[in-house]
Amino acid sequence: PTGEEIPAGGGGAGALYRSVLSDKRILVVLDNAATPEPARPLLPGGPGCFVMVTSRYQLGGLIAREGARWFSLDVLSAADAFTLLVRMLGAERVAAEREAACQLVQLCGNLPLVLRVAAATLTTRPQLRLADYVRHLRDQETLTALTVAGDPYDGRGGGPRRAPTRKPSGARLVVAAHALGQ
């Protein structure tokens, strides 16, 4: 359908979306759902459709009403989080400030998105020492210091506002598929 054929109202657009996908084999990924309500109209109706909804919450409504299955995912291990930082910043820069890099991984709670946001800041500011950035994050005591300039989807939306002070319990993943009784 062209833009002119898509109904302006949410209900009509949702019905068109579901009808277009009804005979397709498709994976739909809905990221960072805070509640079941925004996900429900995006659950396609076809038997070949599979939906993965990620959330920091359990979304019991999708489990109860749509028959979703719930999986819990943990944060990265310290080694994997450190490796991610090395990939993003380069081995030389991380090796030059290994202790600060380890502290940054810890401050980011081993969360990949938070590490990527921190690494994006450091990548765009190559003159900024890791130790200075870690000090800045500690002084801020909030994730408001972790932003990507010009990107409203920088990882803070819907997430914790304070920097992690202990290991987070991990992300939650809810998987829902059409005809989940199968």
C-alpha positions as CSV (number, residue, x, y, z in Angstrom):
1,P,0.0,0.0,0.0
2,T,1.1,3.5,-0.7
3,G,1.0,6.3,1.8
4,E,-2.3,7.5,0.4
5,E,-3.9,4.0,1.0
6,I,-2.9,3.8,4.6
7,P,-5.8,4.8,6.9
8,A,-5.1,7.8,9.1
9,G,-6.7,6.2,12.2
10,G,-4.7,3.8,14.4
11,G,-7.3,1.1,14.2
12,G,-7.5,1.1,10.4
13,A,-3.8,1.3,10.0
14,G,-3.4,-1.7,12.4
15,A,-6.0,-3.7,10.5
16,L,-4.2,-3.0,7.2
17,Y,-0.8,-3.9,8.7
18,R,-2.2,-7.3,10.0
19,S,-3.9,-8.1,6.7
20,V,-0.8,-7.3,4.7
21,L,1.2,-9.7,7.0
22,S,-1.5,-12.4,7.3
23,D,-0.1,-14.6,4.6
24,K,3.6,-13.8,5.1
25,R,6.3,-15.6,7.1
26,I,7.8,-12.8,9.0
27,L,9.6,-12.0,12.3
28,V,8.4,-8.8,13.9
29,V,10.7,-7.3,16.7
30,L,9.1,-4.9,19.1
31,D,11.8,-3.4,21.3
32,N,11.5,-1.9,24.8
33,A,7.8,-2.2,25.4
34,A,6.9,-0.7,28.7
35,T,3.4,-2.2,28.7
36,P,1.5,-4.7,26.6
37,E,-0.8,-2.0,25.0
38,P,1.6,-0.7,22.3
39,A,2.5,-4.2,21.3
40,R,-1.0,-5.6,20.9
41,P,-2.0,-3.8,17.7
42,L,1.3,-4.9,16.2
43,L,0.8,-8.6,16.7
44,P,0.2,-9.9,13.2
45,G,-2.6,-12.4,12.6
46,G,-0.9,-14.9,10.3
47,P,0.3,-18.4,11.3
48,G,3.7,-17.7,9.7
49,C,4.3,-14.6,11.8
50,F,6.5,-14.6,14.9
51,V,6.8,-11.7,17.2
52,M,9.6,-11.0,19.7
53,V,8.9,-8.2,22.2
54,T,11.7,-7.0,24.4
55,S,11.0,-5.2,27.7
56,R,12.5,-4.5,31.1
57,Y,9.2,-5.6,32.5
58,Q,7.5,-9.0,32.5
59,L,4.4,-8.0,30.5
60,G,2.1,-10.5,32.1
61,G,-0.8,-9.2,30.0
62,L,0.9,-10.6,26.8
63,I,1.5,-13.9,28.6
64,A,-2.1,-14.1,29.9
65,R,-4.1,-12.8,27.0
66,E,-1.9,-13.6,23.9
67,G,-0.2,-16.8,25.2
68,A,3.3,-15.3,25.0
69,R,6.3,-17.1,26.5
70,W,8.6,-15.3,28.8
71,F,12.4,-15.6,28.8
72,S,14.8,-13.8,31.2
73,L,18.1,-12.6,29.8
74,D,21.1,-11.6,31.9
75,V,23.5,-8.8,31.3
76,L,26.8,-9.4,29.6
77,S,29.5,-11.0,31.6
78,A,32.3,-8.7,32.7
79,A,34.6,-10.2,30.0
80,D,32.0,-9.8,27.2
81,A,31.2,-6.3,28.3
82,F,34.9,-5.4,28.3
83,T,35.3,-7.0,24.8
84,L,32.4,-4.9,23.5
85,L,34.1,-1.8,24.8
86,V,37.4,-2.8,23.1
87,R,35.6,-3.4,19.8
88,M,34.0,0.0,20.0
89,L,36.9,2.1,21.2
90,G,39.8,0.1,19.9
91,A,42.3,-2.1,21.8
92,E,45.0,0.6,22.0
93,R,42.8,3.2,23.7
94,V,41.3,0.7,26.1
95,A,44.8,-0.8,26.9
96,A,46.1,2.7,27.6
97,E,43.5,3.1,30.4
98,R,42.6,-0.4,31.3
99,E,41.6,0.4,34.9
100,A,39.3,3.2,33.8
101,A,37.8,0.9,31.1
102,C,37.0,-1.7,33.8
103,Q,35.4,1.0,35.9
104,L,33.4,2.2,32.9
105,V,32.1,-1.4,32.3
106,Q,31.1,-1.6,35.9
107,L,29.4,1.8,35.9
108,C,27.4,0.7,32.9
109,G,26.2,-2.4,34.7
110,N,27.5,-4.6,31.9
111,L,24.5,-3.5,29.8
112,P,25.3,-3.5,26.1
113,L,23.2,-0.5,25.1
114,V,24.5,1.6,28.0
115,L,28.1,0.6,27.1
116,R,27.4,1.5,23.4
117,V,26.1,5.0,24.4
118,A,29.2,5.6,26.6
119,A,31.5,4.3,23.8
120,A,29.7,6.6,21.3
121,T,30.5,9.6,23.4
122,L,34.1,8.5,23.8
123,T,34.4,7.8,20.0
124,T,33.2,11.2,19.1
125,R,35.5,12.8,21.6
126,P,38.8,11.1,21.1
127,Q,40.6,13.7,23.3
128,L,38.5,12.7,26.3
129,R,40.4,10.4,28.6
130,L,38.4,7.4,29.8
131,A,39.3,8.2,33.4
132,D,37.9,11.7,33.0
133,Y,34.7,10.3,31.5
134,V,34.4,7.8,34.3
135,R,34.9,10.6,36.9
136,H,32.2,12.7,35.1
137,L,29.7,9.8,35.2
138,R,30.4,9.2,38.9
139,D,29.9,12.9,39.6
140,Q,26.6,12.9,37.7
141,E,25.2,9.9,39.6
142,T,22.5,9.6,36.9
143,L,22.2,8.1,33.4
144,T,21.4,11.6,32.1
145,A,25.2,11.9,31.5
146,L,24.9,9.0,29.0
147,T,23.4,10.6,26.0
148,V,24.0,10.5,22.3
149,A,23.8,14.0,20.8
150,G,20.8,14.4,18.6
151,D,19.4,10.9,19.2
152,P,16.2,10.7,21.2
153,Y,16.6,6.9,21.3
154,D,19.9,6.9,23.2
155,G,19.0,4.1,25.6
156,R,17.6,6.2,28.5
157,G,14.0,6.2,27.5
158,G,12.0,4.0,29.8
159,G,15.1,2.8,31.5
160,P,16.6,3.4,34.9
161,R,17.4,7.1,35.6
162,R,20.1,6.4,38.1
163,A,23.4,4.7,37.3
164,P,23.4,1.1,38.4
165,T,24.9,0.7,41.9
166,R,24.6,-3.1,41.8
167,K,24.4,-5.7,39.1
168,P,21.1,-5.3,37.3
169,S,18.8,-8.2,37.3
170,G,19.0,-8.4,33.5
171,A,16.7,-7.6,30.6
172,R,13.4,-9.3,30.1
173,L,12.3,-10.8,26.9
174,V,8.8,-11.8,26.0
175,V,8.1,-13.8,22.9
176,A,4.7,-13.9,21.5
177,A,3.6,-15.7,18.3
178,H,0.3,-16.0,16.6
179,A,-1.5,-19.2,17.5
180,L,0.8,-19.8,20.4
181,G,-1.2,-22.8,21.5
182,Q,0.8,-24.7,18.8
